Amino acid sequence: MPKGTLAPGGAPLSQVGVQGGKDGYLRLVNPTDLNGHKGPGFTGGEWSLVGGPGGEILTAPAVWTDSSRKLWVEVTTGSHTSGYTITIDPSTHVPSLTPVWTVATGNASPVVANGVLYAAGGTTIHAYNPTTGALLWSAPVGSIHWQSPVVDGGYILLVDDSGDLTAWGR
């Protein structure tokens, strides 16, 4: 099974996988039938193919459900950070991705915790509103390559390339 993020939520969204690729596209797939042909040896078969935020998608997206039960996918590349929603067509029951917002700031490995999107890139950690992309705050850190912020116990933790740990709290 390719790397990706299984979307949470009730049926039928519990059977949706989100896969980003180096080709810059996001794919919605059925994790029980990835190629859509009910057997091995085929390619393709995604429900939805959407252009990503710009550039290669090298890290897993963050998937979360907002307070209104809307399913979100937060995606980062080296040049952009974006938010998408997953919706189901009521007549065909086929899911699709809809781009909602994009900011021209590159990050890696997004994380959503307590209604905030955290992502780090270059020498900065960013906190965004995950439904609008509005920047809530940012802070300088040492050089970041693939590190992901970790949120636990009210703290945001990040280790930079030199091994220094920085923590932010309430």
VMD Tcl script that builds the backbone (N, CA, C; Angstrom):
set m [mol new atoms 510]
animate dup $m
set s [atomselect $m all]
$s set {name element resname resid chain x y z} {
  {N N MET 1 A 0.852 -1.176 0.000}
  {CA C MET 1 A 0.000 0.000 0.000}
  {C C MET 1 A 0.892 1.232 0.000}
  {N N PRO 2 A 0.617 2.217 -0.865}
  {CA C PRO 2 A 1.458 3.401 -0.894}
  {C C PRO 2 A 1.307 4.212 0.378}
  {N N LYS 3 A 2.297 5.057 0.646}
  {CA C LYS 3 A 2.207 5.923 1.810}
  {C C LYS 3 A 1.082 6.909 1.601}
  {N N GLY 4 A 0.424 7.271 2.660}
  {CA C GLY 4 A -0.664 8.228 2.594}
  {C C GLY 4 A -1.303 8.356 3.951}
  {N N THR 5 A -2.424 8.996 3.989}
  {CA C THR 5 A -3.118 9.208 5.238}
  {C C THR 5 A -4.545 8.726 5.094}
  {N N LEU 6 A -4.968 7.852 5.971}
  {CA C LEU 6 A -6.341 7.376 5.954}
  {C C LEU 6 A -7.210 8.426 6.609}
  {N N ALA 7 A -8.234 8.842 5.919}
  {CA C ALA 7 A -9.099 9.909 6.410}
  {C C ALA 7 A -10.024 9.396 7.507}
  {N N PRO 8 A -10.155 10.154 8.619}
  {CA C PRO 8 A -11.089 9.761 9.662}
  {C C PRO 8 A -12.505 10.155 9.282}
  {N N GLY 9 A -13.452 9.767 10.086}
  {CA C GLY 9 A -14.842 10.160 9.850}
  {C C GLY 9 A -15.715 8.933 9.672}
  {N N GLY 10 A -16.994 9.149 9.563}
  {CA C GLY 10 A -17.929 8.052 9.396}
  {C C GLY 10 A -17.964 7.557 7.968}
  {N N ALA 11 A -18.621 6.423 7.752}
  {CA C ALA 11 A -18.753 5.854 6.413}
  {C C ALA 11 A -19.464 6.861 5.523}
  {N N PRO 12 A -19.153 6.987 4.250}
  {CA C PRO 12 A -18.129 6.244 3.546}
  {C C PRO 12 A -16.749 6.879 3.598}
  {N N LEU 13 A -16.577 8.045 4.303}
  {CA C LEU 13 A -15.274 8.697 4.328}
  {C C LEU 13 A -14.214 7.892 5.061}
  {N N SER 14 A -14.609 6.935 5.908}
  {CA C SER 14 A -13.619 6.124 6.596}
  {C C SER 14 A -12.875 5.219 5.611}
  {N N GLN 15 A -13.364 5.142 4.383}
  {CA C GLN 15 A -12.721 4.316 3.366}
  {C C GLN 15 A -12.063 5.163 2.284}
  {N N VAL 16 A -11.525 6.320 2.674}
  {CA C VAL 16 A -10.845 7.212 1.734}
  {C C VAL 16 A -9.396 7.357 2.164}
  {N N GLY 17 A -8.477 7.177 1.227}
  {CA C GLY 17 A -7.068 7.442 1.472}
  {C C GLY 17 A -6.645 8.659 0.672}
  {N N VAL 18 A -5.744 9.461 1.236}
  {CA C VAL 18 A -5.198 10.631 0.548}
  {C C VAL 18 A -3.722 10.373 0.302}
  {N N GLN 19 A -3.292 10.499 -0.946}
  {CA C GLN 19 A -1.915 10.218 -1.313}
  {C C GLN 19 A -1.361 11.387 -2.117}
  {N N GLY 20 A -0.277 11.986 -1.625}
  {CA C GLY 20 A 0.432 13.016 -2.379}
  {C C GLY 20 A 1.582 12.377 -3.122}
  {N N GLY 21 A 2.065 13.049 -4.167}
  {CA C GLY 21 A 3.148 12.472 -4.948}
  {C C GLY 21 A 4.182 13.482 -5.386}
  {N N LYS 22 A 5.325 12.973 -5.811}
  {CA C LYS 22 A 6.378 13.827 -6.340}
  {C C LYS 22 A 5.936 14.543 -7.610}
  {N N ASP 23 A 4.884 14.033 -8.265}
  {CA C ASP 23 A 4.355 14.692 -9.460}
  {C C ASP 23 A 3.528 15.930 -9.107}
  {N N GLY 24 A 3.351 16.219 -7.805}
  {CA C GLY 24 A 2.628 17.399 -7.369}
  {C C GLY 24 A 1.128 17.230 -7.298}
  {N N TYR 25 A 0.632 16.004 -7.471}
  {CA C TYR 25 A -0.804 15.754 -7.424}
  {C C TYR 25 A -1.214 15.069 -6.132}
  {N N LEU 26 A -2.453 15.328 -5.726}
  {CA C LEU 26 A -3.090 14.630 -4.622}
  {C C LEU 26 A -4.107 13.668 -5.201}
  {N N ARG 27 A -4.149 12.463 -4.653}
  {CA C ARG 27 A -5.080 11.445 -5.122}
  {C C ARG 27 A -5.951 10.969 -3.965}
  {N N LEU 28 A -7.232 10.821 -4.232}
  {CA C LEU 28 A -8.126 10.157 -3.300}
  {C C LEU 28 A -8.289 8.735 -3.791}
  {N N VAL 29 A -8.018 7.776 -2.919}
  {CA C VAL 29 A -8.079 6.370 -3.311}
  {C C VAL 29 A -8.917 5.583 -2.309}
  {N N ASN 30 A -9.405 4.448 -2.761}
  {CA C ASN 30 A -10.085 3.495 -1.905}
  {C C ASN 30 A -9.010 2.551 -1.375}
  {N N PRO 31 A -8.697 2.575 -0.079}
  {CA C PRO 31 A -7.600 1.752 0.439}
  {C C PRO 31 A -7.857 0.252 0.336}
  {N N THR 32 A -9.100 -0.160 0.094}
  {CA C THR 32 A -9.386 -1.586 -0.065}
  {C C THR 32 A -9.317 -2.019 -1.522}
  {N N ASP 33 A -9.177 -1.068 -2.454}
  {CA C ASP 33 A -9.069 -1.372 -3.883}
  {C C ASP 33 A -8.317 -0.208 -4.539}
  {N N LEU 34 A -7.014 -0.123 -4.275}
  {CA C LEU 34 A -6.227 1.053 -4.651}
  {C C LEU 34 A -6.277 1.393 -6.127}
  {N N ASN 35 A -6.308 0.392 -7.005}
  {CA C ASN 35 A -6.257 0.690 -8.439}
  {C C ASN 35 A -7.632 0.714 -9.093}
  {N N GLY 36 A -8.691 0.414 -8.360}
  {CA C GLY 36 A -10.035 0.450 -8.902}
  {C C GLY 36 A -10.382 -0.725 -9.800}
  {N N HIS 37 A -9.505 -1.738 -9.880}
  {CA C HIS 37 A -9.734 -2.899 -10.749}
  {C C HIS 37 A -9.905 -4.199 -9.974}
  {N N LYS 38 A -9.975 -4.110 -8.654}
  {CA C LYS 38 A -10.207 -5.266 -7.786}
  {C C LYS 38 A -9.163 -6.374 -7.944}
  {N N GLY 39 A -7.914 -5.986 -8.226}
  {CA C GLY 39 A -6.850 -6.972 -8.331}
  {C C GLY 39 A -5.517 -6.308 -8.620}
  {N N PRO 40 A -4.424 -7.054 -8.474}
  {CA C PRO 40 A -3.083 -6.496 -8.698}
  {C C PRO 40 A -2.777 -6.342 -10.187}
  {N N GLY 41 A -1.731 -5.569 -10.469}
  {CA C GLY 41 A -1.219 -5.447 -11.829}
  {C C GLY 41 A -1.755 -4.269 -12.612}
  {N N PHE 42 A -2.524 -3.376 -11.971}
  {CA C PHE 42 A -3.072 -2.214 -12.656}
  {C C PHE 42 A -2.542 -0.944 -12.004}
  {N N THR 43 A -2.547 0.145 -12.737}
  {CA C THR 43 A -2.224 1.446 -12.167}
  {C C THR 43 A -3.437 2.351 -12.314}
  {N N GLY 44 A -3.383 3.486 -11.642}
  {CA C GLY 44 A -4.508 4.413 -11.693}
  {C C GLY 44 A -5.614 3.945 -10.787}
  {N N GLY 45 A -6.811 4.392 -11.048}
  {CA C GLY 45 A -7.973 3.974 -10.276}
  {C C GLY 45 A -8.371 4.937 -9.183}
  {N N GLU 46 A -7.699 6.081 -9.075}
  {CA C GLU 46 A -8.076 7.017 -8.026}
  {C C GLU 46 A -9.449 7.607 -8.324}
  {N N TRP 47 A -10.162 7.965 -7.243}
  {CA C TRP 47 A -11.448 8.631 -7.380}
  {C C TRP 47 A -11.261 10.051 -7.869}
  {N N SER 48 A -10.218 10.696 -7.373}
  {CA C SER 48 A -10.031 12.110 -7.640}
  {C C SER 48 A -8.545 12.383 -7.783}
  {N N LEU 49 A -8.185 13.195 -8.750}
  {CA C LEU 49 A -6.804 13.617 -8.972}
  {C C LEU 49 A -6.821 15.132 -9.020}
  {N N VAL 50 A -6.158 15.770 -8.056}
  {CA C VAL 50 A -6.191 17.226 -7.928}
  {C C VAL 50 A -4.766 17.743 -7.892}
  {N N GLY 51 A -4.518 18.821 -8.619}
  {CA C GLY 51 A -3.211 19.462 -8.542}
  {C C GLY 51 A -2.957 19.942 -7.134}
  {N N GLY 52 A -1.769 19.664 -6.630}
  {CA C GLY 52 A -1.411 20.062 -5.275}
  {C C GLY 52 A -1.119 21.552 -5.188}
  {N N PRO 53 A -0.565 21.979 -4.063}
  {CA C PRO 53 A -0.355 23.402 -3.838}
  {C C PRO 53 A 0.790 24.006 -4.645}
  {N N GLY 54 A 1.583 23.193 -5.292}
  {CA C GLY 54 A 2.719 23.693 -6.069}
  {C C GLY 54 A 3.992 22.992 -5.660}
  {N N GLY 55 A 4.556 22.195 -6.541}
  {CA C GLY 55 A 5.782 21.465 -6.253}
  {C C GLY 55 A 5.519 20.041 -5.800}
  {N N GLU 56 A 6.618 19.331 -5.561}
  {CA C GLU 56 A 6.534 17.937 -5.127}
  {C C GLU 56 A 5.917 17.845 -3.733}
  {N N ILE 57 A 5.058 16.860 -3.539}
  {CA C ILE 57 A 4.472 16.602 -2.221}
  {C C ILE 57 A 5.276 15.452 -1.632}
  {N N LEU 58 A 6.174 15.784 -0.709}
  {CA C LEU 58 A 7.111 14.791 -0.190}
  {C C LEU 58 A 6.756 14.289 1.206}
  {N N THR 59 A 5.899 14.997 1.909}
  {CA C THR 59 A 5.539 14.574 3.265}
  {C C THR 59 A 4.048 14.262 3.330}
  {N N ALA 60 A 3.664 13.486 4.313}
  {CA C ALA 60 A 2.259 13.088 4.468}
  {C C ALA 60 A 1.403 14.295 4.823}
  {N N PRO 61 A 0.195 14.359 4.286}
  {CA C PRO 61 A -0.715 15.434 4.682}
  {C C PRO 61 A -1.251 15.202 6.087}
  {N N ALA 62 A -1.763 16.268 6.681}
  {CA C ALA 62 A -2.474 16.161 7.958}
  {C C ALA 62 A -3.959 16.113 7.640}
  {N N VAL 63 A -4.678 15.184 8.248}
  {CA C VAL 63 A -6.119 15.031 8.018}
  {C C VAL 63 A -6.823 15.244 9.351}
  {N N TRP 64 A -7.873 16.055 9.338}
  {CA C TRP 64 A -8.603 16.317 10.573}
  {C C TRP 64 A -10.048 16.687 10.254}
  {N N THR 65 A -10.901 16.601 11.253}
  {CA C THR 65 A -12.307 16.935 11.129}
  {C C THR 65 A -12.600 18.150 11.994}
  {N N ASP 66 A -13.199 19.200 11.390}
  {CA C ASP 66 A -13.492 20.402 12.167}
  {C C ASP 66 A -14.758 20.204 13.006}
  {N N SER 67 A -15.142 21.240 13.756}
  {CA C SER 67 A -16.269 21.119 14.681}
  {C C SER 67 A -17.604 20.919 13.972}
  {N N SER 68 A -17.681 21.264 12.669}
  {CA C SER 68 A -18.922 21.035 11.923}
  {C C SER 68 A -18.909 19.686 11.197}
  {N N ARG 69 A -17.910 18.846 11.486}
  {CA C ARG 69 A -17.726 17.507 10.909}
  {C C ARG 69 A -17.231 17.545 9.463}
  {N N LYS 70 A -16.721 18.702 9.018}
  {CA C LYS 70 A -16.138 18.803 7.682}
  {C C LYS 70 A -14.732 18.207 7.734}
  {N N LEU 71 A -14.413 17.372 6.755}
  {CA C LEU 71 A -13.125 16.701 6.698}
  {C C LEU 71 A -12.128 17.551 5.914}
  {N N TRP 72 A -10.968 17.810 6.507}
  {CA C TRP 72 A -9.926 18.666 5.928}
  {C C TRP 72 A -8.657 17.874 5.677}
  {N N VAL 73 A -7.915 18.285 4.630}
  {CA C VAL 73 A -6.599 17.744 4.323}
  {C C VAL 73 A -5.655 18.940 4.203}
  {N N GLU 74 A -4.606 18.971 5.035}
  {CA C GLU 74 A -3.622 20.058 5.019}
  {C C GLU 74 A -2.350 19.512 4.375}
  {N N VAL 75 A -1.846 20.212 3.355}
  {CA C VAL 75 A -0.744 19.708 2.528}
  {C C VAL 75 A 0.368 20.748 2.453}
  {N N THR 76 A 1.617 20.282 2.529}
  {CA C THR 76 A 2.754 21.186 2.398}
  {C C THR 76 A 3.695 20.714 1.289}
  {N N THR 77 A 4.354 21.685 0.680}
  {CA C THR 77 A 5.444 21.424 -0.258}
  {C C THR 77 A 6.585 22.370 0.123}
  {N N GLY 78 A 7.662 22.323 -0.631}
  {CA C GLY 78 A 8.781 23.215 -0.359}
  {C C GLY 78 A 8.479 24.678 -0.620}
  {N N SER 79 A 7.345 24.962 -1.292}
  {CA C SER 79 A 7.027 26.350 -1.625}
  {C C SER 79 A 5.629 26.811 -1.204}
  {N N HIS 80 A 4.754 25.892 -0.805}
  {CA C HIS 80 A 3.386 26.264 -0.475}
  {C C HIS 80 A 2.822 25.410 0.662}
  {N N THR 81 A 1.793 25.945 1.311}
  {CA C THR 81 A 1.016 25.231 2.317}
  {C C THR 81 A -0.450 25.457 1.961}
  {N N SER 82 A -1.266 24.386 1.957}
  {CA C SER 82 A -2.639 24.488 1.474}
  {C C SER 82 A -3.609 23.664 2.305}
  {N N GLY 83 A -4.880 24.082 2.255}
  {CA C GLY 83 A -5.965 23.350 2.898}
  {C C GLY 83 A -7.008 22.950 1.872}
  {N N TYR 84 A -7.475 21.709 1.957}
  {CA C TYR 84 A -8.491 21.150 1.066}
  {C C TYR 84 A -9.592 20.544 1.917}
  {N N THR 85 A -10.788 20.437 1.353}
  {CA C THR 85 A -11.848 19.682 2.006}
  {C C THR 85 A -12.153 18.454 1.161}
  {N N ILE 86 A -12.649 17.420 1.835}
  {CA C ILE 86 A -13.118 16.213 1.148}
  {C C ILE 86 A -14.631 16.233 1.233}
  {N N THR 87 A -15.273 16.097 0.078}
  {CA C THR 87 A -16.730 16.057 0.030}
  {C C THR 87 A -17.167 14.804 -0.722}
  {N N ILE 88 A -18.402 14.413 -0.513}
  {CA C ILE 88 A -18.985 13.262 -1.188}
  {C C ILE 88 A -20.113 13.755 -2.087}
  {N N ASP 89 A -20.073 13.391 -3.352}
  {CA C ASP 89 A -21.164 13.716 -4.264}
  {C C ASP 89 A -22.390 12.921 -3.808}
  {N N PRO 90 A -23.499 13.596 -3.493}
  {CA C PRO 90 A -24.654 12.876 -2.942}
  {C C PRO 90 A -25.298 11.894 -3.919}
  {N N SER 91 A -25.137 12.106 -5.222}
  {CA C SER 91 A -25.774 11.189 -6.172}
  {C C SER 91 A -24.890 10.009 -6.539}
  {N N THR 92 A -23.561 10.223 -6.648}
  {CA C THR 92 A -22.667 9.129 -7.048}
  {C C THR 92 A -21.935 8.504 -5.864}
  {N N HIS 93 A -21.916 9.213 -4.727}
  {CA C HIS 93 A -21.200 8.781 -3.520}
  {C C HIS 93 A -19.693 8.722 -3.740}
  {N N VAL 94 A -19.182 9.464 -4.728}
  {CA C VAL 94 A -17.752 9.511 -5.024}
  {C C VAL 94 A -17.143 10.712 -4.312}
  {N N PRO 95 A -16.052 10.508 -3.563}
  {CA C PRO 95 A -15.412 11.625 -2.863}
  {C C PRO 95 A -14.579 12.478 -3.821}
  {N N SER 96 A -14.396 13.737 -3.438}
  {CA C SER 96 A -13.515 14.624 -4.203}
  {C C SER 96 A -12.820 15.589 -3.260}
  {N N LEU 97 A -11.695 16.120 -3.722}
  {CA C LEU 97 A -10.920 17.122 -2.990}
  {C C LEU 97 A -11.229 18.490 -3.567}
  {N N THR 98 A -11.447 19.468 -2.693}
  {CA C THR 98 A -11.695 20.832 -3.128}
  {C C THR 98 A -10.658 21.747 -2.481}
  {N N PRO 99 A -9.839 22.459 -3.287}
  {CA C PRO 99 A -8.895 23.411 -2.700}
  {C C PRO 99 A -9.652 24.572 -2.052}
  {N N VAL 100 A -9.243 24.961 -0.841}
  {CA C VAL 100 A -9.902 26.051 -0.123}
  {C C VAL 100 A -8.967 27.241 0.035}
  {N N TRP 101 A -7.701 26.996 0.406}
  {CA C TRP 101 A -6.766 28.095 0.594}
  {C C TRP 101 A -5.339 27.622 0.304}
  {N N THR 102 A -4.475 28.566 -0.068}
  {CA C THR 102 A -3.048 28.306 -0.284}
  {C C THR 102 A -2.262 29.535 0.133}
  {N N VAL 103 A -1.162 29.321 0.834}
  {CA C VAL 103 A -0.215 30.396 1.134}
  {C C VAL 103 A 1.129 30.023 0.528}
  {N N ALA 104 A 1.852 31.016 0.065}
  {CA C ALA 104 A 3.139 30.787 -0.597}
  {C C ALA 104 A 4.265 30.719 0.424}
  {N N THR 105 A 4.142 29.768 1.353}
  {CA C THR 105 A 5.176 29.513 2.352}
  {C C THR 105 A 5.432 28.021 2.375}
  {N N GLY 106 A 6.669 27.612 2.109}
  {CA C GLY 106 A 7.016 26.204 2.110}
  {C C GLY 106 A 7.188 25.669 3.516}
  {N N ASN 107 A 6.733 24.457 3.724}
  {CA C ASN 107 A 6.841 23.782 5.006}
  {C C ASN 107 A 6.971 22.291 4.762}
  {N N ALA 108 A 7.150 21.544 5.839}
  {CA C ALA 108 A 7.177 20.082 5.767}
  {C C ALA 108 A 6.279 19.528 6.866}
  {N N SER 109 A 5.785 18.328 6.667}
  {CA C SER 109 A 5.067 17.531 7.670}
  {C C SER 109 A 4.116 18.335 8.549}
  {N N PRO 110 A 2.949 18.690 8.023}
  {CA C PRO 110 A 1.986 19.442 8.830}
  {C C PRO 110 A 1.371 18.587 9.930}
  {N N VAL 111 A 0.983 19.256 11.018}
  {CA C VAL 111 A 0.324 18.610 12.154}
  {C C VAL 111 A -0.824 19.521 12.588}
  {N N VAL 112 A -2.008 18.966 12.817}
  {CA C VAL 112 A -3.133 19.743 13.344}
  {C C VAL 112 A -3.413 19.263 14.761}
  {N N ALA 113 A -3.433 20.207 15.698}
  {CA C ALA 113 A -3.745 19.890 17.095}
  {C C ALA 113 A -4.516 21.059 17.690}
  {N N ASN 114 A -5.574 20.753 18.420}
  {CA C ASN 114 A -6.380 21.774 19.097}
  {C C ASN 114 A -6.838 22.877 18.149}
  {N N GLY 115 A -7.180 22.513 16.926}
  {CA C GLY 115 A -7.694 23.474 15.967}
  {C C GLY 115 A -6.660 24.406 15.365}
  {N N VAL 116 A -5.375 24.038 15.438}
  {CA C VAL 116 A -4.297 24.845 14.865}
  {C C VAL 116 A -3.430 23.950 13.987}
  {N N LEU 117 A -3.050 24.473 12.819}
  {CA C LEU 117 A -2.143 23.775 11.913}
  {C C LEU 117 A -0.725 24.258 12.188}
  {N N TYR 118 A 0.170 23.323 12.526}
  {CA C TYR 118 A 1.573 23.637 12.760}
  {C C TYR 118 A 2.408 23.020 11.647}
  {N N ALA 119 A 3.384 23.773 11.156}
  {CA C ALA 119 A 4.299 23.257 10.143}
  {C C ALA 119 A 5.578 24.076 10.218}
  {N N ALA 120 A 6.689 23.437 9.893}
  {CA C ALA 120 A 7.979 24.129 9.939}
  {C C ALA 120 A 8.681 23.974 8.612}
  {N N GLY 121 A 9.435 24.997 8.254}
  {CA C GLY 121 A 10.213 24.945 7.026}
  {C C GLY 121 A 11.295 26.001 7.057}
  {N N GLY 122 A 12.417 25.707 6.425}
  {CA C GLY 122 A 13.531 26.658 6.410}
  {C C GLY 122 A 14.070 26.874 7.805}
  {N N THR 123 A 13.818 28.040 8.367}
  {CA C THR 123 A 14.254 28.359 9.732}
  {C C THR 123 A 13.107 28.945 10.553}
  {N N THR 124 A 11.871 28.524 10.245}
  {CA C THR 124 A 10.702 29.098 10.912}
  {C C THR 124 A 9.647 28.023 11.169}
  {N N ILE 125 A 9.008 28.107 12.344}
  {CA C ILE 125 A 7.814 27.314 12.602}
  {C C ILE 125 A 6.622 28.240 12.445}
  {N N HIS 126 A 5.547 27.711 11.859}
  {CA C HIS 126 A 4.341 28.496 11.594}
  {C C HIS 126 A 3.144 27.844 12.264}
  {N N ALA 127 A 2.214 28.678 12.731}
  {CA C ALA 127 A 0.921 28.226 13.233}
  {C C ALA 127 A -0.141 28.934 12.398}
  {N N TYR 128 A -1.038 28.139 11.780}
  {CA C TYR 128 A -2.063 28.679 10.884}
  {C C TYR 128 A -3.455 28.318 11.374}
  {N N ASN 129 A -4.422 29.126 10.972}
  {CA C ASN 129 A -5.808 28.718 11.071}
  {C C ASN 129 A -6.003 27.669 9.983}
  {N N PRO 130 A -6.355 26.436 10.318}
  {CA C PRO 130 A -6.390 25.379 9.303}
  {C C PRO 130 A -7.558 25.473 8.325}
  {N N THR 131 A -8.547 26.338 8.586}
  {CA C THR 131 A -9.662 26.486 7.660}
  {C C THR 131 A -9.511 27.677 6.721}
  {N N THR 132 A -8.588 28.612 7.048}
  {CA C THR 132 A -8.418 29.808 6.218}
  {C C THR 132 A -6.987 30.015 5.741}
  {N N GLY 133 A -6.033 29.401 6.413}
  {CA C GLY 133 A -4.629 29.628 6.094}
  {C C GLY 133 A -4.056 30.886 6.716}
  {N N ALA 134 A -4.852 31.602 7.506}
  {CA C ALA 134 A -4.361 32.818 8.156}
  {C C ALA 134 A -3.239 32.454 9.130}
  {N N LEU 135 A -2.142 33.195 9.055}
  {CA C LEU 135 A -1.018 32.964 9.958}
  {C C LEU 135 A -1.379 33.458 11.351}
  {N N LEU 136 A -1.304 32.584 12.348}
  {CA C LEU 136 A -1.601 32.940 13.731}
  {C C LEU 136 A -0.344 33.430 14.438}
  {N N TRP 137 A 0.767 32.741 14.206}
  {CA C TRP 137 A 2.060 33.173 14.717}
  {C C TRP 137 A 3.162 32.400 14.023}
  {N N SER 138 A 4.374 32.909 14.121}
  {CA C SER 138 A 5.553 32.205 13.620}
  {C C SER 138 A 6.713 32.544 14.535}
  {N N ALA 139 A 7.718 31.683 14.509}
  {CA C ALA 139 A 8.886 31.902 15.357}
  {C C ALA 139 A 10.116 31.345 14.654}
  {N N PRO 140 A 11.248 32.019 14.831}
  {CA C PRO 140 A 12.475 31.493 14.232}
  {C C PRO 140 A 12.969 30.262 14.982}
  {N N VAL 141 A 13.559 29.344 14.239}
  {CA C VAL 141 A 14.195 28.153 14.800}
  {C C VAL 141 A 15.474 27.917 14.018}
  {N N GLY 142 A 16.264 26.961 14.449}
  {CA C GLY 142 A 17.428 26.583 13.657}
  {C C GLY 142 A 16.979 25.973 12.339}
  {N N SER 143 A 17.892 25.652 11.493}
  {CA C SER 143 A 17.589 25.100 10.173}
  {C C SER 143 A 16.748 23.834 10.282}
  {N N ILE 144 A 15.711 23.763 9.452}
  {CA C ILE 144 A 14.777 22.632 9.434}
  {C C ILE 144 A 14.855 21.983 8.065}
  {N N HIS 145 A 14.890 20.651 8.030}
  {CA C HIS 145 A 14.843 19.964 6.738}
  {C C HIS 145 A 13.553 19.152 6.634}
  {N N TRP 146 A 13.431 18.061 7.393}
  {CA C TRP 146 A 12.217 17.228 7.343}
  {C C TRP 146 A 11.495 17.151 8.678}
  {N N GLN 147 A 11.941 17.881 9.665}
  {CA C GLN 147 A 11.370 17.733 11.000}
  {C C GLN 147 A 9.902 18.147 11.047}
  {N N SER 148 A 9.177 17.442 11.915}
  {CA C SER 148 A 7.764 17.740 12.153}
  {C C SER 148 A 7.603 18.277 13.564}
  {N N PRO 149 A 6.765 19.303 13.736}
  {CA C PRO 149 A 6.438 19.709 15.094}
  {C C PRO 149 A 5.675 18.583 15.792}
  {N N VAL 150 A 5.815 18.508 17.098}
  {CA C VAL 150 A 5.075 17.558 17.920}
  {C C VAL 150 A 4.298 18.381 18.934}
  {N N VAL 151 A 3.025 18.059 19.117}
  {CA C VAL 151 A 2.190 18.774 20.077}
  {C C VAL 151 A 1.782 17.777 21.152}
  {N N ASP 152 A 2.085 18.134 22.427}
  {CA C ASP 152 A 1.745 17.250 23.533}
  {C C ASP 152 A 1.644 18.065 24.813}
  {N N GLY 153 A 0.598 17.828 25.584}
  {CA C GLY 153 A 0.450 18.464 26.893}
  {C C GLY 153 A 0.461 19.981 26.847}
  {N N GLY 154 A -0.045 20.579 25.775}
  {CA C GLY 154 A -0.076 22.031 25.678}
  {C C GLY 154 A 1.215 22.645 25.176}
  {N N TYR 155 A 2.184 21.821 24.768}
  {CA C TYR 155 A 3.457 22.321 24.244}
  {C C TYR 155 A 3.634 21.927 22.784}
  {N N ILE 156 A 4.293 22.793 22.038}
  {CA C ILE 156 A 4.712 22.493 20.678}
  {C C ILE 156 A 6.225 22.307 20.754}
  {N N LEU 157 A 6.702 21.163 20.287}
  {CA C LEU 157 A 8.112 20.819 20.364}
  {C C LEU 157 A 8.681 20.657 18.961}
  {N N LEU 158 A 9.918 21.116 18.761}
  {CA C LEU 158 A 10.565 20.975 17.463}
  {C C LEU 158 A 12.068 20.895 17.661}
  {N N VAL 159 A 12.671 19.901 17.041}
  {CA C VAL 159 A 14.130 19.744 17.061}
  {C C VAL 159 A 14.658 20.208 15.710}
  {N N ASP 160 A 15.679 21.084 15.716}
  {CA C ASP 160 A 16.235 21.555 14.447}
  {C C ASP 160 A 17.371 20.637 13.993}
  {N N ASP 161 A 17.980 20.967 12.837}
  {CA C ASP 161 A 19.021 20.126 12.255}
  {C C ASP 161 A 20.239 19.941 13.161}
  {N N SER 162 A 20.500 20.915 14.040}
  {CA C SER 162 A 21.653 20.784 14.935}
  {C C SER 162 A 21.335 19.969 16.182}
  {N N GLY 163 A 20.071 19.556 16.346}
  {CA C GLY 163 A 19.671 18.763 17.499}
  {C C GLY 163 A 19.128 19.581 18.655}
  {N N ASP 164 A 19.007 20.904 18.464}
  {CA C ASP 164 A 18.470 21.747 19.536}
  {C C ASP 164 A 16.947 21.608 19.584}
  {N N LEU 165 A 16.422 21.407 20.780}
  {CA C LEU 165 A 14.978 21.290 21.008}
  {C C LEU 165 A 14.435 22.642 21.454}
  {N N THR 166 A 13.375 23.085 20.798}
  {CA C THR 166 A 12.680 24.305 21.209}
  {C C THR 166 A 11.254 23.917 21.573}
  {N N ALA 167 A 10.744 24.504 22.644}
  {CA C ALA 167 A 9.383 24.239 23.085}
  {C C ALA 167 A 8.637 25.564 23.230}
  {N N TRP 168 A 7.390 25.567 22.778}
  {CA C TRP 168 A 6.505 26.719 22.944}
  {C C TRP 168 A 5.326 26.234 23.746}
  {N N GLY 169 A 4.833 27.066 24.680}
  {CA C GLY 169 A 3.686 26.694 25.507}
  {C C GLY 169 A 2.692 27.814 25.590}
  {N N ARG 170 A 1.639 27.511 26.300}
  {CA C ARG 170 A 0.568 28.501 26.450}
  {C C ARG 170 A 0.957 29.594 27.400}
}
mol reanalyze $m
mol bondsrecalc $m
mol representation Tube
mol addrep $m
